Amino acid sequence: MDFFYFFMILVIMFFIFESLFITFIYDKIRNMKSSYKLSIFDFKLIKDIYETQSFSEAAKLNNISQPAVSKRVKEINSNLCEVFLRKNKKISLTPKGKDIYQFANQTLLAFNSLLDNLNSTFEQSIILGSDTSYLKTYLSAIQKYLPENRKLNVQTYSNSHQIFQALLDDQIDLGIMSGSYTQKGVLKLPLRSDKLMIVGQRELIEKFDKGEESLFLLYHMTSSYHNFLKEFIKINQLPTQHHISIDNLSLIEHEVLKGTGITIVSQDIAERLLENSNIISSSKKLKDIFIKTYAIVKMENKHYQDLLTIIQKLKKS
């Protein structure tokens, strides 16, 4: 509501400003009909005609036909004053036309400045917080569903705890995470549920499926994602003694593509890796563990309704 009132005050101020300057012009230009007024469109038309030295070019700039430009100029000439003089294919200004042209420049400058201020005032940022892996999945969709008067800023975090805390501290407006954290006043909506999968380069996965020793690249971070991995390894009795702990999922993806080792990741990450023809998933029969991805937002957030709309669209996509 504060922005609405601010907008109305600016609009009222602008029209007061416009009326005062038009009155000034009317006082300065004699023999005008006091009931006739020029619009912002007229000012722009006069400015464009004089500066382009062409009625047809002015028509193009204002998305109207040349006859419409000529008609409007004739109306101004008949009802207000002569604005232009034509001599040797050159368009010049009458003395009163010069006054109007000078005022048109001032008015259009003020008008455009007002629009710029309004746009900068009403365009607000929505801050998204997540880890780089989830951003690869959701960033483009969130940008797509963003309202026109909003722009997106992104903050990256290492784990769900950091994301949830950033939301509580009002450092972000929207969080994407897999953690089980909850708190009163925070809306937590599930986006998807992905089972854990073992993936890697074809040669390495085939060796693993035959029971040969394999190097695992395991995500290790104080997070619920890491806890799910530990549970998955335990219930499936996976031989992960030979492993490298890495605290960055994007680095794990990179190393899997290089063939450094195999990994255990959620289905959404696995699907990205499987787009590479040399990456396959294990054919072993394993007990499933599912990781749920959530969108979180504080109910008191000023963008709450916009964020709720975005989240609902993410769930459907």
C-alpha positions, 0 to 999 in steps of 0.5 A: 500500500505504501508504494501505491500511495507513493505512486499516486503522489508522484502522478499528482505532482507530475500533472500539477507540474505539467499544468503549471508549465503549460500555463506558462507557455500559454501566457508567453504565446499570444493569440492562443485559444485558452481552451486548447491544450497540448498532450505529452504525445503532441510534445513528442511529435513536435520534437521528433518532426523538428529533430528528424526534419521529416514528417514520415520519420516522426510517424515511424518513431511514434508508430502512426501513419504520416497522414495522421502526423500531418492531420495532428499538425494542422489541428495544432496550427488551427487551434493553437498557433503555427509551429513549423515553417517549410522552406526549401525542404527544410523544416524550421520553427516559428517564434511560438514554435520555438517556445513550444519546442523548448518547453517540449524538451523540458516536459519530456525530460521531466516525464521520462525522469518520472517514469525512470524513478517509478520503474526503479522504485517498483522494481524490487529484488527477490533474493534466492538462497540455495546450493549450486546443485539445486540452482542448476535445477531450479534457477532458470524456472524461477527466473521464468516465473518471476513477476515483471516488476521483480528481479532475482538475486542469488546467494549460494550456501553449502548446506540446508542449515545455512539456507534455513538460517539465512531465511530466518535472518531475512538474508534471503526471501526464498530458499531451496533445500533438502533439510528437515528444518522447520519453525513457526512462521516458515512455510515449507512446501515440497517440490519433488522427491528423488531417490538416491542413485549410484552413477559414474562412467560406464567402465567404473559402474560396470566394475562396481556392479561386478563387485570390484573395488571402486572409488566413491566420491561422497558428499560430506557436509553437516547436512540432512543430505549427508545423513541420507547418504549415510543411511543409504550406504548402511541399509545397502551395505555398500563397500565405501571404505575406499572413498574421497569426501567432498563438501561440494556437489558441483565438484563431485559432478565435475569429477564424475564426468572426468572419471575420477570415481563413482558417486551416490547422488539424488535422482535430479543430479543423476539425471543431469549426469546421465545426459552424458552418454558415457555416464550410466547408473548402477544396475544393482538392486538397492533399497531406496532412500528418498531425498525431498526438496523443499521451498521455504519462505517466511509468511511475513515476507513482503513478497509472500504472495509472489513467492507462493505463486512461483512455488506453485508453478515450480511444483507443476513444472 
